[in-house]
Amino acid sequence: MTVSEETPRTWISYSGITTHRDCPQRWQYRYIRGLEKDDPDDVKVELEFGNWWHALRAADSIERGVALGSLRETPTRLRTVDDGPEVHLAPLGDLEAAHESGDLDLRGELLDHAQEWWDSLFPMVQEEWIKRIGTDLVTRLVYADERWHERWAQEIPHEEPLAVEFFWKREMPTLTDPQTAEVADPETDLLGYVDEIYYDTRRGMVVARDHKTHKEIARQSSADNMMDSQLQIYAWGASPDVTSWGKGPIKAVAYDRVKMVHPSTPNLTKSGRLAQRGGVPAVGSTDLVTYKEWAKGENGDGVPYEGLRKDGSGAGMYTEEESVVEQLSSSSAQSTWFQRSLTPLNMNVVRGHLRAAVDSAFDIRRTRVRVKESHEASRNLTSKCKWCPFVDLCRAEMLGGPDGDYDLEAMRLRSTRR
């Protein structure tokens, strides 16, 4: 009997696909048994900051889309962190009315929620946040948002938001074996959310965009972006609905990256020079606005330095250096904090990603059957296992069998199933 005859039509997400590729047993723990890590000592700064930044960008795009009259669809809410506050959105017509009356302030509402959430955190959790991003959540969000608008001031007027947090679901394609002519139907729907869909007025095309946050932003080429299957597949999945809006199908995918760590002030030596690296001022951890504000000093006349002489005669005031301003104004320095890329959608590339996704869908269906019969899936036993959140449970079930009685709480796991 084939898998499709035993298993009804299912749906999967991109995260489910990638998890199953890593390890079918890990996928089984997460997506069939609904287990997740429950560690009170695990402060998820990177994940939670990313969630807040995504929500802020969504709020901004909705406000701009309403003002332009370009929005085609809006979500019912803007989600933040797990079990955290949400911004509930009125229907599009009501948002437009609020804009006309001057009462639409989704970004302000979102930041108010962020402040309330931040204030509710334990002091030790707040300390961990500050340690990792250099400041508190709201300060970083506000500052990054201001710099984001400055960085892309020339591009934003040419972007007409069509949708944010756009949910799509599409039937995965059937595939035909070129040798046997056998038709393979995964009988699976693929679904996901696109962060933002906008119309690029300069290029005359619709673009699907993904917002990403990083501790450090690496240089990404078009070839790198082409190999990232998530947004390529998402563009394929959302295109039928998007095409119906009258602007054409999605023709490109874009990535908008931001560094999550707050800029720090430069290090000044006793002799009044900035710390050097390779003969050049080491200012990679600061940005232009932070540097210029710091260089003014408390009274606006510079930053005092004590000098190297014991009698204090070498002391003075450090003031802004034109060469450093030029260095921090360069595109390479700005790319330390913000980076964008645009990659045209190539259907040959999309087909390659879909082929892999369909294969994964078949693999997942086989895993469902195996779990139903034996209560466990196959395992990819590699060095990555030690980083898996389910490693203790997996080890215990390998030794004692999948039907044993195991203490999930002792393994710092909890079930999301009611």
MODA-V813163 format. One record per helix or strand of 3 or more residues. SS is the DSSP state (hx for helix, st for strand). FROM is the first residue (numbers start at 1). TO is the last residue. If there is no record, write none. Layout:
SS&FROM&TO / SS&FROM&TO
//
This chain:
hx&3&6 / st&10&13 / hx&14&22 / hx&24&32 / st&35&37 / hx&45&68 / hx&92&100 / hx&106&120 / hx&123&133 / hx&137&151 / hx&153&156 / st&159&171 / st&188&200 / st&205&214 / hx&222&226 / hx&229&247 / st&250&259 / hx&288&296 / st&303&305 / st&316&318 / hx&322&329 / hx&331&334 / st&338&344 / hx&347&374 / hx&383&387 / hx&391&400 / st&413&415
//
